[in-house]
Amino acid sequence: MNAIQLHARATPGFDDRVTQTLAVLQKALTRERARYAAKPAEAAKFLAIGEAPRNPKLPAAEHAAWAQVATLLLNLSETVTRN
């Protein structure tokens, strides 16, 4: 089971919720890719935060975009709260 399924499973309408969640996450990924592609310095600044060094083999804009999507997913109340 992946993170999206875990999130969606916590609410009624599992299949509909998965579809909706995927659409929101895809839109967020598209938005963040465009944001960081247009402003690579922001991507580098964002990825400089934290304890682990950034993997230079990964494109910074793509890495930052996916990191933002992961942050979005992990901050959902369904992710941090169990009913």
PyMOL commands that set and color helices and strands:
alter all, ss='L'
color gray80, all
select helices_A, chain A and resi 3-9+14-38+40-47+60-74+77-80
alter helices_A, ss='H'
color red, helices_A
deselect
rebuild
show_as cartoon
